């Protein structure tokens, strides 16, 4: 269950680091925060369901 939270959290952190160091990624993601949020929630839900089914 810890991976269900840690996995997406690390992906969001990695996106933040890449966005900080790459102007191309920063300009690409501008205005797409809602879509990134939806993807993050979907990934978290998939990880959570996978963890629940694995128990």
C-alpha positions as CSV (number, residue, x, y, z in Angstrom):
1,X,0.0,0.0,0.0
2,X,3.0,2.3,0.6
3,X,4.0,1.9,-3.0
4,X,0.5,3.1,-4.0
5,X,1.3,6.5,-2.5
6,X,5.1,6.6,-3.0
7,X,5.1,5.7,-6.7
8,X,2.8,8.5,-7.9
9,X,4.5,10.9,-5.4
10,X,7.9,10.2,-6.9
11,X,6.5,10.7,-10.4
12,X,5.1,14.1,-9.5
13,X,8.4,15.0,-7.9
14,X,10.3,13.9,-11.0
15,X,8.0,16.0,-13.1
16,X,8.8,19.0,-10.9
17,X,12.5,18.5,-11.1
18,X,12.4,18.1,-14.9
19,X,10.2,21.1,-15.2
20,X,12.6,23.2,-13.1
21,X,15.6,22.3,-15.2
22,X,14.0,22.2,-18.7
23,X,12.4,25.3,-20.2
24,X,10.8,23.1,-22.9
25,X,9.0,21.0,-20.4
26,X,8.0,24.1,-18.4
27,X,6.5,25.8,-21.5
28,X,4.8,22.5,-22.6
29,X,3.1,22.0,-19.2
30,X,1.9,25.6,-18.9
31,X,-1.9,25.6,-18.9
32,X,-2.1,21.8,-18.6
33,X,-2.2,21.7,-14.8
34,X,-5.7,20.3,-14.8
35,X,-4.8,17.5,-17.2
36,X,-1.7,16.6,-15.1
37,X,-3.8,16.6,-12.0
38,X,-6.3,14.2,-13.6
39,X,-3.4,11.9,-14.7
40,X,-1.9,11.9,-11.2
41,X,-5.3,11.0,-9.7
42,X,-5.8,8.3,-12.2
43,X,-2.4,6.8,-11.6
44,X,-2.9,7.0,-7.8
45,X,-6.3,5.2,-8.2
46,X,-4.7,2.5,-10.4
47,X,-1.9,1.9,-7.9
48,X,-4.4,1.9,-5.0
49,X,-6.7,-0.7,-6.7
50,X,-3.6,-2.8,-7.6
51,X,-2.5,-2.8,-4.0
52,X,-6.0,-3.7,-2.7
53,X,-6.3,-6.6,-5.2
54,X,-2.8,-7.8,-4.3
55,X,-3.8,-8.2,-0.6
